[in-house]
Amino acid sequence: MADEKQLSFEQAMEELEVIVEKLEEGDVPLEEAINIYKKGMELSKLCHDKLKNVESQLTEILTEDGQKTNFAIPEEE
């Protein structure tokens, strides 16, 4: 298995899907199921962190003078 930090979001999601399928089958020995579950939680956190990082990048824009500012769409009244 690849180093988690090097996984792309898509790779992490694919591994997470495999883990979910294994656990749903229910024929995994208990200790292995616990290890698989822990790995799934790590992958889930990795995906969440990657999404939060992308979200924060998308909410910032550069102004004309090169300053970063939060991106906001004015709400209609």
ROKE-292797 format. One record per atom (N, C-alpha, C, O): chain; residue in three letters; y, x, z; atom name; residue number from 1. Coordinates in nm, 3 decimals, always signed. Atoms other than C-alpha are relative to their C-alpha. Layout:
<rs>
  chaine  residu        y        x        z  atome  num
       A     ALA        Y        X        Z     CA  NUM
...
</rs>
This chain:
<rs>
  chaine  residu        y        x        z  atome  num
       A     MET   -0.118   +0.084   +0.000      N    1
       A     MET   +0.000   +0.000   +0.000     CA    1
       A     MET   +0.124   +0.088   +0.000      C    1
       A     MET   +0.128   +0.191   +0.068      O    1
       A     ALA   -0.122   -0.080   +0.014      N    2
       A     ALA   +0.346   +0.129   -0.088     CA    2
       A     ALA   +0.079   -0.002   +0.132      C    2
       A     ALA   +0.064   -0.092   +0.214      O    2
       A     ASP   -0.088   -0.005   -0.115      N    3
       A     ASP   +0.595   +0.235   +0.176     CA    3
       A     ASP   +0.092   -0.122   -0.006      C    3
       A     ASP   +0.153   -0.150   -0.109      O    3
       A     GLU   -0.077   +0.124   -0.003      N    4
       A     GLU   +0.772   -0.084   +0.285     CA    4
       A     GLU   +0.143   +0.016   -0.045      C    4
       A     GLU   +0.196   -0.069   -0.117      O    4
       A     LYS   -0.141   -0.018   +0.032      N    5
       A     LYS   +1.121   +0.059   +0.248     CA    5
       A     LYS   +0.021   +0.016   -0.151      C    5
       A     LYS   +0.130   -0.009   -0.201      O    5
       A     GLN   -0.010   -0.020   +0.144      N    6
       A     GLN   +1.048   +0.136   -0.119     CA    6
       A     GLN   -0.036   -0.125   -0.079      C    6
       A     GLN   -0.015   -0.130   -0.200      O    6
       A     LEU   +0.040   +0.122   +0.070      N    7
       A     LEU   +0.919   -0.213   -0.200     CA    7
       A     LEU   +0.122   -0.077   -0.050      C    7
       A     LEU   +0.224   -0.085   +0.018      O    7
       A     SER   -0.104   +0.091   +0.047      N    8
       A     SER   +1.132   -0.436   -0.415     CA    8
       A     SER   -0.024   -0.135   +0.066      C    8
       A     SER   -0.130   -0.159   +0.123      O    8
       A     PHE   +0.014   +0.135   -0.056      N    9
       A     PHE   +1.192   -0.791   -0.301     CA    9
       A     PHE   -0.121   -0.070   -0.061      C    9
       A     PHE   -0.199   -0.135   +0.008      O    9
       A     GLU   +0.110   +0.067   +0.070      N   10
       A     GLU   +0.948   -0.915   -0.565     CA   10
       A     GLU   -0.136   +0.054   +0.044      C   10
       A     GLU   -0.231   -0.023   +0.061      O   10
       A     GLN   +0.127   -0.059   -0.045      N   11
       A     GLN   +0.675   -0.670   -0.458     CA   11
       A     GLN   -0.035   -0.048   +0.141      C   11
       A     GLN   -0.150   -0.080   +0.169      O   11
       A     ALA   +0.023   +0.046   -0.137      N   12
       A     ALA   +0.716   -0.769   -0.094     CA   12
       A     ALA   -0.045   -0.145   +0.001      C   12
       A     ALA   -0.134   -0.182   +0.077      O   12
       A     MET   +0.040   +0.141   +0.008      N   13
       A     MET   +0.692   -1.137   -0.186     CA   13
       A     MET   -0.143   -0.015   -0.051      C   13
       A     MET   -0.218   -0.099   -0.002      O   13
       A     GLU   +0.137   +0.004   +0.052      N   14
       A     GLU   +0.375   -1.074   -0.387     CA   14
       A     GLU   -0.100   +0.036   +0.109      C   14
       A     GLU   -0.203   -0.031   +0.124      O   14
       A     GLU   +0.089   -0.040   -0.108      N   15
       A     GLU   +0.215   -0.893   -0.092     CA   15
       A     GLU   -0.007   -0.109   +0.106      C   15
       A     GLU   -0.113   -0.136   +0.161      O   15
       A     LEU   -0.005   +0.109   -0.098      N   16
       A     LEU   +0.326   -1.173   +0.139     CA   16
       A     LEU   -0.086   -0.118   -0.046      C   16
       A     LEU   -0.155   -0.179   +0.035      O   16
       A     GLU   +0.083   +0.109   +0.054      N   17
       A     GLU   +0.162   -1.432   -0.089     CA   17
       A     GLU   -0.148   +0.030   +0.017      C   17
       A     GLU   -0.226   -0.059   +0.051      O   17
       A     VAL   +0.139   -0.039   -0.017      N   18
       A     VAL   -0.166   -1.237   -0.080     CA   18
       A     VAL   -0.042   -0.017   +0.146      C   18
       A     VAL   -0.151   -0.066   +0.175      O   18
       A     ILE   +0.029   +0.012   -0.143      N   19
       A     ILE   -0.149   -1.225   +0.301     CA   19
       A     ILE   -0.017   -0.146   +0.039      C   19
       A     ILE   -0.111   -0.181   +0.111      O   19
       A     VAL   +0.008   +0.142   -0.032      N   20
       A     VAL   -0.085   -1.598   +0.325     CA   20
       A     VAL   -0.131   -0.059   -0.051      C   20
       A     VAL   -0.196   -0.136   +0.019      O   20
       A     GLU   +0.126   +0.050   +0.056      N   21
       A     GLU   -0.380   -1.671   +0.095     CA   21
       A     GLU   -0.119   +0.043   +0.085      C   21
       A     GLU   -0.207   -0.038   +0.113      O   21
       A     LYS   +0.109   -0.049   -0.083      N   22
       A     LYS   -0.611   -1.451   +0.306     CA   22
       A     LYS   -0.008   -0.077   +0.130      C   22
       A     LYS   -0.116   -0.118   +0.173      O   22
       A     LEU   -0.002   +0.070   -0.128      N   23
       A     LEU   -0.503   -1.617   +0.628     CA   23
       A     LEU   -0.037   -0.147   -0.015      C   23
       A     LEU   -0.101   -0.205   +0.074      O   23
       A     GLU   +0.034   +0.140   +0.023      N   24
       A     GLU   -0.534   -1.966   +0.479     CA   24
       A     GLU   -0.149   -0.021   -0.023      C   24
       A     GLU   -0.203   -0.126   +0.010      O   24
       A     GLU   +0.144   +0.011   +0.023      N   25
       A     GLU   -0.894   -1.896   +0.376     CA   25
       A     GLU   -0.075   -0.012   +0.132      C   25
       A     GLU   -0.176   -0.081   +0.140      O   25
       A     GLY   +0.056   +0.015   -0.132      N   26
       A     GLY   -0.975   -1.858   +0.744     CA   26
       A     GLY   -0.128   +0.076   +0.028      C   26
       A     GLY   -0.181   +0.065   +0.138      O   26
       A     ASP   +0.125   -0.073   -0.025      N   27
       A     ASP   -1.279   -1.631   +0.703     CA   27
       A     ASP   +0.025   +0.147   +0.027      C   27
       A     ASP   -0.062   +0.231   +0.001      O   27
       A     VAL   -0.036   -0.137   -0.034      N   28
       A     VAL   -1.101   -1.314   +0.818     CA   28
       A     VAL   -0.031   +0.020   +0.149      C   28
       A     VAL   +0.006   -0.064   +0.231      O   28
       A     PRO   +0.025   -0.027   -0.142      N   29
       A     PRO   -1.223   -1.157   +1.144     CA   29
       A     PRO   +0.131   +0.001   +0.079      C   29
       A     PRO   +0.235   +0.038   +0.026      O   29
       A     LEU   -0.120   +0.019   -0.082      N   30
       A     LEU   -0.978   -1.215   +1.431     CA   30
       A     LEU   +0.090   +0.124   +0.004      C   30
       A     LEU   +0.210   +0.112   -0.019      O   30
       A     GLU   -0.084   -0.120   -0.010      N   31
       A     GLU   -0.860   -0.854   +1.473     CA   31
       A     GLU   +0.066   +0.033   -0.133      C   31
       A     GLU   +0.182   +0.075   -0.137      O   31
       A     GLU   -0.059   -0.023   +0.132      N   32
       A     GLU   -0.808   -0.817   +1.099     CA   32
       A     GLU   +0.109   -0.103   -0.028      C   32
       A     GLU   +0.212   -0.070   -0.085      O   32
       A     ALA   -0.099   +0.106   +0.021      N   33
       A     ALA   -0.624   -1.151   +1.091     CA   33
       A     ALA   +0.129   +0.033   +0.075      C   33
       A     ALA   +0.239   +0.008   +0.024      O   33
       A     ILE   -0.119   -0.036   -0.078      N   34
       A     ILE   -0.389   -1.027   +1.364     CA   34
       A     ILE   +0.077   +0.111   -0.071      C   34
       A     ILE   +0.199   +0.104   -0.081      O   34
       A     ASN   -0.066   -0.108   +0.073      N   35
       A     ASN   -0.317   -0.707   +1.170     CA   35
       A     ASN   +0.066   -0.050   -0.127      C   35
       A     ASN   +0.177   -0.009   -0.162      O   35
       A     ILE   -0.056   +0.058   +0.124      N   36
       A     ILE   -0.265   -0.903   +0.849     CA   36
       A     ILE   +0.125   -0.081   +0.033      C   36
       A     ILE   +0.226   -0.073   -0.037      O   36
       A     TYR   -0.115   +0.081   -0.042      N   37
       A     TYR   -0.033   -1.143   +1.032     CA   37
       A     TYR   +0.120   +0.089   +0.032      C   37
       A     TYR   +0.232   +0.059   -0.009      O   37
       A     LYS   -0.109   -0.092   -0.033      N   38
       A     LYS   +0.173   -0.852   +1.172     CA   38
       A     LYS   +0.063   +0.058   -0.126      C   38
       A     LYS   +0.185   +0.067   -0.136      O   38
       A     LYS   -0.050   -0.054   +0.126      N   39
       A     LYS   +0.202   -0.702   +0.824     CA   39
       A     LYS   +0.084   -0.106   -0.073      C   39
       A     LYS   +0.188   -0.075   -0.130      O   39
       A     GLY   -0.074   +0.110   +0.062      N   40
       A     GLY   +0.313   -1.041   +0.693     CA   40
       A     GLY   +0.136   -0.021   +0.064      C   40
       A     GLY   +0.234   -0.047   -0.006      O   40
       A     MET   -0.128   +0.015   -0.069      N   41
       A     MET   +0.583   -1.064   +0.958     CA   41
       A     MET   +0.095   +0.113   -0.038      C   41
       A     MET   +0.215   +0.091   -0.054      O   41
       A     GLU   -0.083   -0.113   +0.042      N   42
       A     GLU   +0.708   -0.716   +0.864     CA   42
       A     GLU   +0.055   -0.022   -0.141      C   42
       A     GLU   +0.172   +0.004   -0.169      O   42
       A     LEU   -0.043   +0.027   +0.137      N   43
       A     LEU   +0.719   -0.815   +0.497     CA   43
       A     LEU   +0.104   -0.112   -0.003      C   43
       A     LEU   +0.200   -0.107   -0.080      O   43
       A     SER   -0.093   +0.111   -0.008      N   44
       A     SER   +0.895   -1.139   +0.585     CA   44
       A     SER   +0.138   +0.049   +0.044      C   44
       A     SER   +0.240   +0.009   -0.012      O   44
       A     LYS   -0.127   -0.056   -0.047      N   45
       A     LYS   +1.163   -0.947   +0.777     CA   45
       A     LYS   +0.064   +0.085   -0.109      C   45
       A     LYS   +0.185   +0.078   -0.130      O   45
       A     LEU   -0.052   -0.082   +0.110      N   46
       A     LEU   +1.198   -0.701   +0.488     CA   46
       A     LEU   +0.067   -0.088   -0.106      C   46
       A     LEU   +0.178   -0.058   -0.151      O   46
       A     CYS   -0.057   +0.092   +0.100      N   47
       A     CYS   +1.255   -0.989   +0.244     CA   47
       A     CYS   +0.129   -0.062   +0.051      C   47
       A     CYS   +0.228   -0.072   -0.022      O   47
       A     HIS   -0.119   +0.060   -0.059      N   48
       A     HIS   +1.502   -1.154   +0.480     CA   48
       A     HIS   +0.116   +0.098   +0.000      C   48
       A     HIS   +0.228   +0.063   -0.037      O   48
       A     ASP   -0.105   -0.103   -0.003      N   49
       A     ASP   +1.696   -0.829   +0.524     CA   49
       A     ASP   +0.055   +0.028   -0.139      C   49
       A     ASP   +0.176   +0.043   -0.156      O   49
       A     LYS   -0.045   -0.024   +0.137      N   50
       A     LYS   +1.707   -0.771   +0.148     CA   50
       A     LYS   +0.089   -0.115   -0.048      C   50
       A     LYS   +0.190   -0.091   -0.114      O   50
       A     LEU   -0.080   +0.115   +0.040      N   51
       A     LEU   +1.839   -1.124   +0.092     CA   51
       A     LEU   +0.137   +0.001   +0.068      C   51
       A     LEU   +0.238   -0.029   +0.005      O   51
       A     LYS   -0.127   -0.006   -0.071      N   52
       A     LYS   +2.106   -1.083   +0.361     CA   52
       A     LYS   +0.090   +0.109   -0.060      C   52
       A     LYS   +0.211   +0.090   -0.070      O   52
       A     ASN   -0.076   -0.109   +0.060      N   53
       A     ASN   +2.212   -0.753   +0.202     CA   53
       A     ASN   +0.062   -0.045   -0.133      C   53
       A     ASN   +0.179   -0.019   -0.159      O   53
       A     VAL   -0.051   +0.049   +0.128      N   54
       A     VAL   +2.246   -0.914   -0.140     CA   54
       A     VAL   +0.109   -0.104   +0.023      C   54
       A     VAL   +0.211   -0.106   -0.046      O   54
       A     GLU   -0.099   +0.103   -0.030      N   55
       A     GLU   +2.432   -1.208   +0.011     CA   55
       A     GLU   +0.133   +0.064   +0.040      C   55
       A     GLU   +0.240   +0.020   -0.005      O   55
       A     SER   -0.125   -0.064   -0.042      N   56
       A     SER   +2.684   -0.978   +0.178     CA   56
       A     SER   +0.068   +0.069   -0.118      C   56
       A     SER   +0.191   +0.071   -0.126      O   56
       A     GLN   -0.058   -0.063   +0.119      N   57
       A     GLN   +2.732   -0.790   -0.151     CA   57
       A     GLN   +0.066   -0.103   -0.089      C   57
       A     GLN   +0.171   -0.077   -0.149      O   57
       A     LEU   -0.054   +0.104   +0.088      N   58
       A     LEU   +2.791   -1.114   -0.337     CA   58
       A     LEU   +0.124   -0.066   +0.057      C   58
       A     LEU   +0.202   -0.126   -0.017      O   58
       A     THR   -0.117   +0.065   -0.058      N   59
       A     THR   +3.051   -1.235   -0.089     CA   59
       A     THR   +0.121   +0.091   +0.002      C   59
       A     THR   +0.228   +0.050   +0.047      O   59
       A     GLU   -0.115   -0.091   +0.008      N   60
       A     GLU   +3.272   -0.930   -0.143     CA   60
       A     GLU   +0.034   +0.026   -0.146      C   60
       A     GLU   -0.055   +0.043   -0.230      O   60
       A     ILE   -0.045   -0.035   +0.135      N   61
       A     ILE   +3.478   -0.865   -0.452     CA   61
       A     ILE   +0.107   +0.108   +0.013      C   61
       A     ILE   +0.168   +0.124   +0.119      O   61
       A     LEU   -0.106   -0.100   +0.001      N   62
       A     LEU   +3.713   -0.586   -0.544     CA   62
       A     LEU   +0.126   -0.064   -0.058      C   62
       A     LEU   +0.122   -0.132   -0.160      O   62
       A     THR   -0.127   +0.050   +0.050      N   63
       A     THR   +4.076   -0.676   -0.585     CA   63
       A     THR   +0.050   +0.096   -0.108      C   63
       A     THR   -0.012   +0.201   -0.132      O   63
       A     GLU   -0.054   -0.084   +0.107      N   64
       A     GLU   +4.290   -0.530   -0.863     CA   64
       A     GLU   +0.036   +0.140   +0.049      C   64
       A     GLU   +0.028   +0.236   -0.028      O   64
       A     ASP   -0.038   -0.132   -0.052      N   65
       A     ASP   +4.403   -0.246   -0.636     CA   65
       A     ASP   -0.118   +0.073   +0.064      C   65
       A     ASP   -0.099   +0.174   +0.132      O   65
       A     GLY   +0.119   -0.068   -0.047      N   66
       A     GLY   +4.044   -0.155   -0.546     CA   66
       A     GLY   -0.040   -0.032   +0.143      C   66
       A     GLY   -0.134   +0.028   +0.195      O   66
       A     GLN   +0.033   +0.040   -0.137      N   67
       A     GLN   +4.039   -0.319   -0.202     CA   67
       A     GLN   -0.108   -0.107   -0.002      C   67
       A     GLN   -0.112   -0.194   -0.089      O   67
       A     LYS   +0.104   +0.103   -0.010      N   68
       A     LYS   +3.739   -0.521   -0.094     CA   68
       A     LYS   +0.056   -0.120   +0.076      C   68
       A     LYS   +0.132   -0.105   +0.171      O   68
       A     THR   -0.038   +0.122   -0.068      N   69
       A     THR   +3.795   -0.879   +0.005     CA   69
       A     THR   -0.115   -0.098   -0.007      C   69
       A     THR   -0.200   -0.089   -0.096      O   69
       A     ASN   +0.105   +0.101   +0.003      N   70
       A     ASN   +3.572   -1.172   +0.087     CA   70
       A     ASN   +0.025   -0.097   -0.114      C   70
       A     ASN   +0.138   -0.136   -0.142      O   70
       A     PHE   -0.006   +0.095   +0.111      N   71
       A     PHE   +3.495   -1.399   -0.203     CA   71
       A     PHE   -0.012   -0.140   +0.058      C   71
       A     PHE   -0.102   -0.167   +0.136      O   71
       A     ALA   +0.006   +0.138   -0.047      N   72
       A     ALA   +3.567   -1.763   -0.136     CA   72
       A     ALA   +0.045   -0.092   -0.112      C   72
       A     ALA   +0.139   -0.062   -0.185      O   72
       A     ILE   -0.039   +0.102   +0.097      N   73
       A     ILE   +3.583   -2.067   -0.356     CA   73
       A     ILE   +0.080   -0.104   +0.077      C   73
       A     ILE   +0.030   -0.163   +0.173      O   73
       A     PRO   -0.083   +0.100   -0.072      N   74
       A     PRO   +3.869   -2.294   -0.250     CA   74
       A     PRO   -0.068   -0.136   -0.004      C   74
       A     PRO   -0.119   -0.181   -0.107      O   74
       A     GLU   +0.060   +0.132   -0.007      N   75
       A     GLU   +3.742   -2.627   -0.131     CA   75
       A     GLU   +0.096   -0.103   -0.056      C   75
       A     GLU   +0.217   -0.095   -0.034      O   75
       A     GLU   -0.082   +0.105   +0.054      N   76
       A     GLU   +3.866   -2.933   -0.313     CA   76
       A     GLU   +0.024   -0.103   +0.109      C   76
       A     GLU   -0.066   -0.135   +0.187      O   76
       A     GLU   -0.032   +0.099   -0.102      N   77
       A     GLU   +4.043   -3.188   -0.099     CA   77
       A     GLU   -0.012   -0.139   -0.055      C   77
       A     GLU   +0.011   -0.236   +0.017      O   77
</rs>
